[in-house]
Amino acid sequence: MAAHWASFVTAEPDLAKTVEERFGAYTHHVLATLRKDGSPRTTGIEVRFLGGELWLGMMPDSLKALDLRRDPRFALQANPGEGTSMGGGDVRIAGRAIEVEDAQTKARYGEEVEPPEPFHLFRTELTEVVRTHVEDDTYLVVQVWKPGAPLRAIKRT
C-alpha cells in the first residue's frame, strides 16, 4: 500500500509539518536507489513539496533516474545538518518514484522550480515515513507512519 504526500499530510499533519521543515532546512539530501545488480546506490538530491506531492527532479540520464526507471523503490534521508544535534530529528521517507511524462505537469513544475532543462521528474508514492528524535534529553523516540496504519511511537531509554 502506498500514499501520496497529501494523504500523509491529512493523516498526520503535525508529523508532516516536521518532515517538511527538516527537508526545508537544507537544500541537499540523500537518495538511495537500487542498481541493476540490486545493490544500493546513494546520491545527493534536492526535493520539493508542491501541490500535495513530494517531487524528485533529476538531470537527464543520471544514474539515479535510470535506477528509478528500472526499479521505482527509493529511500530518502533528510540532511541531518552540522554537528550532532539534528534539530527536529532524523527523518526518512521510503516509497516508489513514478516518472512524470506529462508535458503540462513537467511545465508547471518547471515554472515553479526552474530546474536546468531537460530534466527527469518523479512524483512519489510513500510506503513509510520515519522520524527519530530525542525527547526530554532522556528518550529516543521513533515515530513510524505507514499508509492505512496509525502512527506508531516507540520510546527507548
PyRosetta script that sets phi, psi and omega in degrees:
from pyrosetta import init, pose_from_sequence

init()
pose = pose_from_sequence("MAAHWASFVTAEPDLAKTVEERFGAYTHHVLATLRKDGSPRTTGIEVRFLGGELWLGMMPDSLKALDLRRDPRFALQANPGEGTSMGGGDVRIAGRAIEVEDAQTKARYGEEVEPPEPFHLFRTELTEVVRTHVEDDTYLVVQVWKPGAPLRAIKRT")
pose.set_psi(1, 139.6)
pose.set_omega(1, -179.7)
pose.set_phi(2, -136.8)
pose.set_psi(2, 161.0)
pose.set_omega(2, -178.5)
pose.set_phi(3, -141.3)
pose.set_psi(3, 151.6)
pose.set_omega(3, 173.5)
pose.set_phi(4, -78.1)
pose.set_psi(4, 164.1)
pose.set_omega(4, -179.7)
pose.set_phi(5, -55.9)
pose.set_psi(5, -43.0)
pose.set_omega(5, -178.3)
pose.set_phi(6, -58.7)
pose.set_psi(6, -36.4)
pose.set_omega(6, 178.0)
pose.set_phi(7, -65.7)
pose.set_psi(7, -39.6)
pose.set_omega(7, 176.9)
pose.set_phi(8, -64.6)
pose.set_psi(8, -43.8)
pose.set_omega(8, 178.8)
pose.set_phi(9, -59.2)
pose.set_psi(9, -42.1)
pose.set_omega(9, 179.0)
pose.set_phi(10, -65.8)
pose.set_psi(10, -42.3)
pose.set_omega(10, -176.8)
pose.set_phi(11, -72.6)
pose.set_psi(11, -39.8)
pose.set_omega(11, -174.8)
pose.set_phi(12, -139.8)
pose.set_psi(12, 71.2)
pose.set_omega(12, -174.2)
pose.set_phi(13, -60.2)
pose.set_psi(13, -38.3)
pose.set_omega(13, -179.0)
pose.set_phi(14, -67.2)
pose.set_psi(14, -45.6)
pose.set_omega(14, 178.5)
pose.set_phi(15, -65.5)
pose.set_psi(15, -41.2)
pose.set_omega(15, 179.4)
pose.set_phi(16, -60.1)
pose.set_psi(16, -41.4)
pose.set_omega(16, 178.7)
pose.set_phi(17, -61.9)
pose.set_psi(17, -44.1)
pose.set_omega(17, 178.4)
pose.set_phi(18, -61.8)
pose.set_psi(18, -43.5)
pose.set_omega(18, 179.6)
pose.set_phi(19, -62.0)
pose.set_psi(19, -47.0)
pose.set_omega(19, 179.0)
pose.set_phi(20, -61.6)
pose.set_psi(20, -39.5)
pose.set_omega(20, 178.2)
pose.set_phi(21, -63.8)
pose.set_psi(21, -41.0)
pose.set_omega(21, 178.9)
pose.set_phi(22, -63.2)
pose.set_psi(22, -44.6)
pose.set_omega(22, 179.0)
pose.set_phi(23, -70.8)
pose.set_psi(23, -29.9)
pose.set_omega(23, 179.4)
pose.set_phi(24, -76.1)
pose.set_psi(24, -16.7)
pose.set_omega(24, -177.2)
pose.set_phi(25, -69.8)
pose.set_psi(25, -26.2)
pose.set_omega(25, -179.1)
pose.set_phi(26, -137.7)
pose.set_psi(26, 158.2)
pose.set_omega(26, -178.5)
pose.set_phi(27, -82.8)
pose.set_psi(27, -43.2)
pose.set_omega(27, -172.3)
pose.set_phi(28, -103.6)
pose.set_psi(28, 138.0)
pose.set_omega(28, -179.0)
pose.set_phi(29, -132.0)
pose.set_psi(29, -175.1)
pose.set_omega(29, -177.2)
pose.set_phi(30, -118.7)
pose.set_psi(30, 125.2)
pose.set_omega(30, 177.6)
pose.set_phi(31, -108.5)
pose.set_psi(31, 132.2)
pose.set_omega(31, 174.1)
pose.set_phi(32, -109.3)
pose.set_psi(32, 129.7)
pose.set_omega(32, 176.5)
pose.set_phi(33, -127.7)
pose.set_psi(33, 179.7)
pose.set_omega(33, 179.4)
pose.set_phi(34, -113.1)
pose.set_psi(34, 128.2)
pose.set_omega(34, 177.0)
pose.set_phi(35, -72.6)
pose.set_psi(35, 173.3)
pose.set_omega(35, 178.5)
pose.set_phi(36, -53.9)
pose.set_psi(36, -39.3)
pose.set_omega(36, -177.1)
pose.set_phi(37, -83.9)
pose.set_psi(37, 2.6)
pose.set_omega(37, 177.9)
pose.set_phi(38, 90.8)
pose.set_psi(38, -6.3)
pose.set_omega(38, 178.8)
pose.set_phi(39, -78.1)
pose.set_psi(39, 156.4)
pose.set_omega(39, -176.8)
pose.set_phi(40, -77.3)
pose.set_psi(40, 150.8)
pose.set_omega(40, 172.6)
pose.set_phi(41, -129.4)
pose.set_psi(41, 131.8)
pose.set_omega(41, 174.6)
pose.set_phi(42, -114.5)
pose.set_psi(42, 138.4)
pose.set_omega(42, 179.7)
pose.set_phi(43, -146.0)
pose.set_psi(43, 159.6)
pose.set_omega(43, 176.0)
pose.set_phi(44, -77.0)
pose.set_psi(44, 152.0)
pose.set_omega(44, 179.7)
pose.set_phi(45, -158.4)
pose.set_psi(45, 151.6)
pose.set_omega(45, 169.4)
pose.set_phi(46, -102.3)
pose.set_psi(46, 143.6)
pose.set_omega(46, -179.4)
pose.set_phi(47, -124.5)
pose.set_psi(47, 158.1)
pose.set_omega(47, 177.9)
pose.set_phi(48, -135.9)
pose.set_psi(48, 140.2)
pose.set_omega(48, 171.5)
pose.set_phi(49, -107.8)
pose.set_psi(49, 106.9)
pose.set_omega(49, -177.4)
pose.set_phi(50, -141.0)
pose.set_psi(50, 136.0)
pose.set_omega(50, 173.2)
pose.set_phi(51, 56.4)
pose.set_psi(51, 37.0)
pose.set_omega(51, 178.4)
pose.set_phi(52, 77.1)
pose.set_psi(52, 14.6)
pose.set_omega(52, -179.5)
pose.set_phi(53, -129.3)
pose.set_psi(53, 154.6)
pose.set_omega(53, 168.3)
pose.set_phi(54, -103.1)
pose.set_psi(54, 118.8)
pose.set_omega(54, -174.4)
pose.set_phi(55, -108.4)
pose.set_psi(55, 144.7)
pose.set_omega(55, 173.6)
pose.set_phi(56, -121.7)
pose.set_psi(56, 117.9)
pose.set_omega(56, 177.4)
pose.set_phi(57, -109.2)
pose.set_psi(57, 143.6)
pose.set_omega(57, -175.1)
pose.set_phi(58, -145.0)
pose.set_psi(58, 155.9)
pose.set_omega(58, 175.9)
pose.set_phi(59, -66.1)
pose.set_psi(59, 153.8)
pose.set_omega(59, -178.0)
pose.set_phi(60, -61.3)
pose.set_psi(60, 134.2)
pose.set_omega(60, 177.7)
pose.set_phi(61, 55.8)
pose.set_psi(61, 26.9)
pose.set_omega(61, 173.1)
pose.set_phi(62, -66.1)
pose.set_psi(62, 154.9)
pose.set_omega(62, -178.5)
pose.set_phi(63, -60.3)
pose.set_psi(63, -38.3)
pose.set_omega(63, 179.8)
pose.set_phi(64, -65.5)
pose.set_psi(64, -37.2)
pose.set_omega(64, 177.1)
pose.set_phi(65, -65.5)
pose.set_psi(65, -43.3)
pose.set_omega(65, 178.7)
pose.set_phi(66, -64.5)
pose.set_psi(66, -39.4)
pose.set_omega(66, 175.9)
pose.set_phi(67, -58.6)
pose.set_psi(67, -48.0)
pose.set_omega(67, -176.5)
pose.set_phi(68, -68.5)
pose.set_psi(68, -31.3)
pose.set_omega(68, 175.4)
pose.set_phi(69, -64.6)
pose.set_psi(69, -36.8)
pose.set_omega(69, -177.7)
pose.set_phi(70, -79.3)
pose.set_psi(70, -41.9)
pose.set_omega(70, -178.3)
pose.set_phi(71, -144.8)
pose.set_psi(71, 110.9)
pose.set_omega(71, -170.9)
pose.set_phi(72, -74.8)
pose.set_psi(72, -2.5)
pose.set_omega(72, -178.3)
pose.set_phi(73, -70.0)
pose.set_psi(73, 139.6)
pose.set_omega(73, 179.3)
pose.set_phi(74, -147.5)
pose.set_psi(74, 163.3)
pose.set_omega(74, 167.4)
pose.set_phi(75, -132.0)
pose.set_psi(75, 140.8)
pose.set_omega(75, -176.0)
pose.set_phi(76, -129.1)
pose.set_psi(76, 126.9)
pose.set_omega(76, -178.4)
pose.set_phi(77, -115.7)
pose.set_psi(77, 127.7)
pose.set_omega(77, 176.0)
pose.set_phi(78, -69.0)
pose.set_psi(78, 142.1)
pose.set_omega(78, 175.8)
pose.set_phi(79, -58.3)
pose.set_psi(79, 122.8)
pose.set_omega(79, -177.3)
pose.set_phi(80, -74.5)
pose.set_psi(80, -13.9)
pose.set_omega(80, -179.2)
pose.set_phi(81, 85.2)
pose.set_psi(81, -173.7)
pose.set_omega(81, -177.2)
pose.set_phi(82, -80.5)
pose.set_psi(82, 154.2)
pose.set_omega(82, 176.3)
pose.set_phi(83, 70.3)
pose.set_psi(83, -156.8)
pose.set_omega(83, -175.4)
pose.set_phi(84, -119.7)
pose.set_psi(84, 5.3)
pose.set_omega(84, -175.9)
pose.set_phi(85, -73.9)
pose.set_psi(85, -32.7)
pose.set_omega(85, 179.9)
pose.set_phi(86, 43.9)
pose.set_psi(86, 56.5)
pose.set_omega(86, 179.8)
pose.set_phi(87, -48.7)
pose.set_psi(87, 125.9)
pose.set_omega(87, -177.2)
pose.set_phi(88, 90.6)
pose.set_psi(88, -10.5)
pose.set_omega(88, 176.8)
pose.set_phi(89, 92.6)
pose.set_psi(89, 176.8)
pose.set_omega(89, 178.2)
pose.set_phi(90, -90.7)
pose.set_psi(90, 128.8)
pose.set_omega(90, -175.7)
pose.set_phi(91, -125.1)
pose.set_psi(91, 133.1)
pose.set_omega(91, 178.8)
pose.set_phi(92, -135.3)
pose.set_psi(92, 145.4)
pose.set_omega(92, 177.5)
pose.set_phi(93, -130.2)
pose.set_psi(93, 136.3)
pose.set_omega(93, 174.7)
pose.set_phi(94, -123.6)
pose.set_psi(94, 154.0)
pose.set_omega(94, 178.5)
pose.set_phi(95, 169.8)
pose.set_psi(95, -152.1)
pose.set_omega(95, 178.9)
pose.set_phi(96, -124.8)
pose.set_psi(96, 142.3)
pose.set_omega(96, 178.5)
pose.set_phi(97, -108.7)
pose.set_psi(97, 123.8)
pose.set_omega(97, -177.5)
pose.set_phi(98, -109.3)
pose.set_psi(98, 120.6)
pose.set_omega(98, -177.5)
pose.set_phi(99, -67.7)
pose.set_psi(99, 137.5)
pose.set_omega(99, 179.0)
pose.set_phi(100, -95.0)
pose.set_psi(100, 119.7)
pose.set_omega(100, 178.9)
pose.set_phi(101, -102.0)
pose.set_psi(101, -19.2)
pose.set_omega(101, -176.3)
pose.set_phi(102, -63.8)
pose.set_psi(102, 119.7)
pose.set_omega(102, -176.1)
pose.set_phi(103, -62.5)
pose.set_psi(103, -37.7)
pose.set_omega(103, -179.8)
pose.set_phi(104, -64.9)
pose.set_psi(104, -43.8)
pose.set_omega(104, 179.6)
pose.set_phi(105, -63.6)
pose.set_psi(105, -44.7)
pose.set_omega(105, 178.6)
pose.set_phi(106, -63.3)
pose.set_psi(106, -38.1)
pose.set_omega(106, 179.6)
pose.set_phi(107, -65.5)
pose.set_psi(107, -42.5)
pose.set_omega(107, 178.0)
pose.set_phi(108, -62.5)
pose.set_psi(108, -43.8)
pose.set_omega(108, 177.3)
pose.set_phi(109, -61.3)
pose.set_psi(109, -45.6)
pose.set_omega(109, -179.4)
pose.set_phi(110, -60.9)
pose.set_psi(110, -37.9)
pose.set_omega(110, 177.6)
pose.set_phi(111, -64.8)
pose.set_psi(111, -38.2)
pose.set_omega(111, -177.6)
pose.set_phi(112, -76.5)
pose.set_psi(112, -43.1)
pose.set_omega(112, -170.6)
pose.set_phi(113, -99.8)
pose.set_psi(113, -28.9)
pose.set_omega(113, -176.5)
pose.set_phi(114, 56.8)
pose.set_psi(114, 55.8)
pose.set_omega(114, 178.3)
pose.set_phi(115, -75.8)
pose.set_psi(115, 161.0)
pose.set_omega(115, 173.2)
pose.set_phi(116, -62.9)
pose.set_psi(116, 139.7)
pose.set_omega(116, -179.8)
pose.set_phi(117, -97.1)
pose.set_psi(117, 148.6)
pose.set_omega(117, -12.9)
pose.set_phi(118, -75.3)
pose.set_psi(118, 172.8)
pose.set_omega(118, 179.8)
pose.set_phi(119, -153.7)
pose.set_psi(119, 156.8)
pose.set_omega(119, 170.4)
pose.set_phi(120, -92.5)
pose.set_psi(120, 143.4)
pose.set_omega(120, 176.7)
pose.set_phi(121, -129.8)
pose.set_psi(121, 130.7)
pose.set_omega(121, 178.5)
pose.set_phi(122, -125.0)
pose.set_psi(122, 133.9)
pose.set_omega(122, 169.2)
pose.set_phi(123, -97.0)
pose.set_psi(123, 154.6)
pose.set_omega(123, -173.7)
pose.set_phi(124, -110.1)
pose.set_psi(124, 150.3)
pose.set_omega(124, 169.7)
pose.set_phi(125, -120.0)
pose.set_psi(125, 119.2)
pose.set_omega(125, -173.7)
pose.set_phi(126, -83.6)
pose.set_psi(126, 138.7)
pose.set_omega(126, 172.2)
pose.set_phi(127, -114.6)
pose.set_psi(127, -17.0)
pose.set_omega(127, 179.5)
pose.set_phi(128, -166.0)
pose.set_psi(128, 141.7)
pose.set_omega(128, 171.4)
pose.set_phi(129, -129.0)
pose.set_psi(129, 130.4)
pose.set_omega(129, -177.5)
pose.set_phi(130, -130.5)
pose.set_psi(130, 133.2)
pose.set_omega(130, 172.7)
pose.set_phi(131, -125.1)
pose.set_psi(131, 129.4)
pose.set_omega(131, 176.1)
pose.set_phi(132, -118.9)
pose.set_psi(132, 127.9)
pose.set_omega(132, -179.7)
pose.set_phi(133, -151.1)
pose.set_psi(133, 166.1)
pose.set_omega(133, 178.1)
pose.set_phi(134, -98.8)
pose.set_psi(134, 133.1)
pose.set_omega(134, -179.9)
pose.set_phi(135, -115.4)
pose.set_psi(135, 131.2)
pose.set_omega(135, 177.2)
pose.set_phi(136, 54.7)
pose.set_psi(136, 29.8)
pose.set_omega(136, -178.7)
pose.set_phi(137, 53.3)
pose.set_psi(137, 21.1)
pose.set_omega(137, -175.3)
pose.set_phi(138, -128.2)
pose.set_psi(138, -45.6)
pose.set_omega(138, -171.5)
pose.set_phi(139, -107.3)
pose.set_psi(139, 139.9)
pose.set_omega(139, 166.7)
pose.set_phi(140, -91.4)
pose.set_psi(140, 120.4)
pose.set_omega(140, -177.5)
pose.set_phi(141, -112.4)
pose.set_psi(141, 127.5)
pose.set_omega(141, 176.7)
pose.set_phi(142, -114.1)
pose.set_psi(142, 117.2)
pose.set_omega(142, 176.3)
pose.set_phi(143, -103.2)
pose.set_psi(143, 130.6)
pose.set_omega(143, -178.6)
pose.set_phi(144, -128.5)
pose.set_psi(144, 124.7)
pose.set_omega(144, 175.6)
pose.set_phi(145, -118.8)
pose.set_psi(145, 132.8)
pose.set_omega(145, 173.2)
pose.set_phi(146, -130.4)
pose.set_psi(146, 143.8)
pose.set_omega(146, -179.6)
pose.set_phi(147, -54.2)
pose.set_psi(147, 135.0)
pose.set_omega(147, 177.0)
pose.set_phi(148, 80.9)
pose.set_psi(148, 0.5)
pose.set_omega(148, -179.4)
pose.set_phi(149, -124.4)
pose.set_psi(149, 152.8)
pose.set_omega(149, 176.8)
pose.set_phi(150, -70.7)
pose.set_psi(150, 157.8)
pose.set_omega(150, 176.4)
pose.set_phi(151, -63.8)
pose.set_psi(151, 130.2)
pose.set_omega(151, 175.7)
pose.set_phi(152, -104.5)
pose.set_psi(152, 140.7)
pose.set_omega(152, 175.1)
pose.set_phi(153, -127.2)
pose.set_psi(153, 125.8)
pose.set_omega(153, 179.4)
pose.set_phi(154, -115.8)
pose.set_psi(154, 124.6)
pose.set_omega(154, 178.3)
pose.set_phi(155, -107.1)
pose.set_psi(155, 135.2)
pose.set_omega(155, 177.6)
pose.set_phi(156, -130.5)
pose.set_psi(156, 147.7)
pose.set_omega(156, 176.2)
pose.set_phi(157, -105.6)
pose.dump_pdb("model.pdb")
